[in-house]
Amino acid sequence: MFALKTAYSPRRTAMVLGCAAVLAVSLAASAQDQATLTKDAIFARKILMDAIGTNMDELETIAGSDKSINLTEGHEHADNISIMLMAFPHLFPANTNQWKPDATRDPGRDTYAAPEVWSKYADFYARAASASKIAYNASRATKEEEFKKFVAELRVGCDSCHGLYLKTDTK
């Protein structure tokens, strides 16, 4: 699986969201080579998912602390996830439905999204929206127990969506 680990930064999150917005506009304009745009869309959603994952790692580290947790920092990570999950499903235009079993894949440019993303798009979209709302709730939690509960719910939401809509080279 493609993974790019970098330190969290609000500037990076803003850049990722900006890039995603520019890509969405260019996909709509579609004046460029379609194959390149398709690969770019797949790459953009991988970058966005990596940023979500980085923020999720930070949330789980904060929530798993035995000491008093820093809710302000947790709120920032949860808010970032909420925003990114609202944009995420829009990076799945129909032409990016390119999963082929047993194909040799470039982990950075080829999709691991299951064809069910497109055949069950309403469910995929609803799951992203639900996870976004859970992250939003975590970003507004006023008590540590409440924050931890929302972080745990968010993990379940992420894992269940990945279980349905993410392929690996072995499945």
N, C-alpha and C positions, 0 to 999 in steps of 0.2 A: 504494500500500500504506500502511496506517496505521502511523505511526511516531511515537513519543513519546520524545524523547531527554531524559533527566535524568541527573544524577550518580548513581553507585552509592551505595547505603547499605543496611546490614543492616536498618535500621528499615523502609525501603521494601519490601524483600523480605519481611519478616515481615508487613507490612500486606497485600501482594499475596496471600500464601499464606493469610492470615486471611480476606481477602475471598473468595478462591476456595472455602475451606471453608464459609463462611457461605452462599455461593451454592449449593454442592452440597446442603447441608441444605435450603435453601429450594426447590430444584428437586424434591427428594424429597417435601417436604411438599405442594407444588403447590397451595396454597390461594389463591395470587394469580392474577392474570390470566396465562394461559399465554403469550400473545404477548409480554408484557413480560418474563417470565422467559426466554423464548427469546432475545430481544434482549440481555438481561442476561448470559446464558451466553456468547453470542458475544462481547460486549464484554469479559467477564472473561478469556476465553482470549486475546483480543488483547492485553490488558494483561499477562497472564502471559508471552505470547510476546515482548512488547516487553522485559520484564525479563530474560528469557533472552537475548535479542539484545544488550542492554546489557552483561550479564555476559560474553557471548561476545566482544564487541568488546574488552572489557578483557583477557580471556584472550589474544586474538590479539595485542594490543599488547604485553603482557608477554612472550609467547612469541617475538615477532618482534624483540625487542630484541637489539642487538649486544653490549650490556653484560651483566654478570652480572644475572640476573633475580631478582626478589623472589618466591621460591616461596611465602612466607607469604601474600602478597596474591593470588597466582595460586590457591592452595589455597582461599581464601575464595570467589572467583568460581566456581571449578569446583564446589565443594560446593553453592553456591546453585543452579547449573544442575542438578546431579544431583537435588536435592530438587524443584525446580520441574518437571523432566521426569517425575518420578514422579507428580505431580498432574495434569499437562497432559492426558493422554488421557481423564481423568474429566470433563473439561469439554466433552465431545462427546455429550450425550444425543441420542437419535434425532430429537427435534423440532427440533434445530438443523441438520439436513441440509436447507439451504434454497438451495443454489446453483441459479441459473437463468442460462443463457447469455444474453448481450446485455441483461441487466437493468440498470437504473440503480441503482447501489448507494451507500449511505452507508458510506464506508470505516470508520467507527467502529462501526457497529451491524449491518452486513450481513456475511454470511460470505464468505470466500474459500476455505473448505475444500471440497475436491473431494468429490463424492458417494462416491468410492471409500473415503474414511475410514470410512464406515459399511458398505459392502459388503465391505471387506477389513479390518475393524476389528482382527482378530487380528494382522495384519501391522503395522498402524499402531501398535497397542499394543506389539508386540514391538520395533519400531524406537525408540519412545520409551524403553522399558526398556533397550535396548542403549545408546542415547546416554546415558542416566542412568548406566549402569555405567561407560562411558568417562569421563564427567565425574567420577565418584567416583574412578576410578583416577588421574585427573589431580590430584584434590584430595589424594591420598596419595603422589604421586610424590616421591621423595627426591633425584632428580638432575635437572638442567636438561634433559638430552637426553630423558629419560623423560617429563618434563612436556610438552615441545614435541611429542613423538610423540603423546601422548594428545590434546593440543589439536588437532593436525592431523587425527587420527582423528575427533574430535568434529565438526569442520567438515564432513568427508565425510559423516558420519551425518546432520547437519542438512540439508545440501544435497540428499542423496539422498531424504530424507523430503519435503522441500519440492517436489522435482521430481515426486514421485508424488501428493502429497496437497494441494498448494496451487495454487489457480487464480489467474489474473490476469485483468484485463479483456480481455487479448488472447488468452487460451487457455481 
